[in-house]
């Protein structure tokens, strides 16, 4: 596992629910007019938290290698999803660990397509 040093202190919102077909279907059914929504978990995770969770899921004990670079200009990236929750009643339900596990399992089932 490797990470660019400049991102290890940055925090980003993360949710695998964003790509959910159920979410898209719900918006189509409930939304009467065109509107724009931010969709996220309203929680932030550092690169180290995401890498640590992924390493646990795949039982990887290798150290994380950091590559030096310039610092990020945006230390925290958090999506405000209150509008979609208020208007349509949606909120992310998948945890970081569950979402990474789903993504990893999907990759294992489909990895031959990427070779």
N, C-alpha and C positions, 0 to 999 in steps of 0.2 A: 504494500500500500504506500502511496506517496501523496503528498499534498504540498501545494505551494505555501510557503511560510506566510505570505501576505494575507491568506484567507483563514488562517487558524484562529484568529481572534474575532473574525467577523461572524455575525449571527444572521441566519437566514430562516425565513418561514418555509415550512416544508409540509406537504400533504399529498399522499397518493390519491386522495379522494378527488383531486382536481381533474383527473383524467377519467373519472367514472362515467360510464354511459348512463347510470341511474341519475346522476346529477344533471346531465344534459337533458334527459327525458323529463325530469322534474321541472326544469326551467321552461321547456317547450310547453308543457301542460299548464303550468301555473302563471306564466308571464303573459299578460294580455297585450302589452305594448313593448316596443324595443327599449332595452335598458342595458347598461354595462355594469358588471359585477366583478369585484375582486374576490377571488376564491382561494382560501388558504386555511391553515389550521389555527391561526392567531397565536401560534407558539413559535419560538425561534430556537434553532439548534446551531451549535458551532460545527465547523468542519470536523473537529476532533470528536465531538459527540456522534456525528453520523458515521465517521470511520470506525470508531470504537464499537458502535452497535453493529455495523456490517461485519467487522472482524469477529465478533461473538457469534453472529449468525452462521458464518462459514467456518468457524473454529480455526481461525487464523491467528497464529501467535507471533508472526513476523513484526518487527518494529516498524513504526511509521517513519518514512524518510521525508524530511522537509527540504524543499528547494527554496533558496533565498530569492527574494524579489521585492519589488516596492510594495508598500502597504496599500491596502484598499482605501478608496476614498469614502466608502459608505460602510461604517462599522456595523450597522444593524439594518437588515432588510426584513421588515415585518409587514405582511399584508393585512389590511383591515377588512375583515369579512363581515362586519356587523350589518352592512346593508343587505346582503343576501339572506342573512339570518332573520333580520327584521322583516323584510318584504316577502320572503318565500319560506321561511322556517328551516333553512338548510344550515347545517354546521358539520364540519369535518368529524368523522367518527373513527377513522383509522389512525392508530398510533404510529409513530416513527418506526418502531420495531416491526409491527404488522405490515406496514407498507413496504419496508425494505425486504422482508421475507417474501411477500407476494412477488415483488420485482425479481428477486433472486430465483425463486421457484420458476417463474415464467422464463427467465433467461436459461435455466437448466433445461427446460422442456423445448426451447427454441434455438439453442446455441448453434446448431448445425446450419441454420439459415444465415449466420453471420460469418461464415468461413469462406 
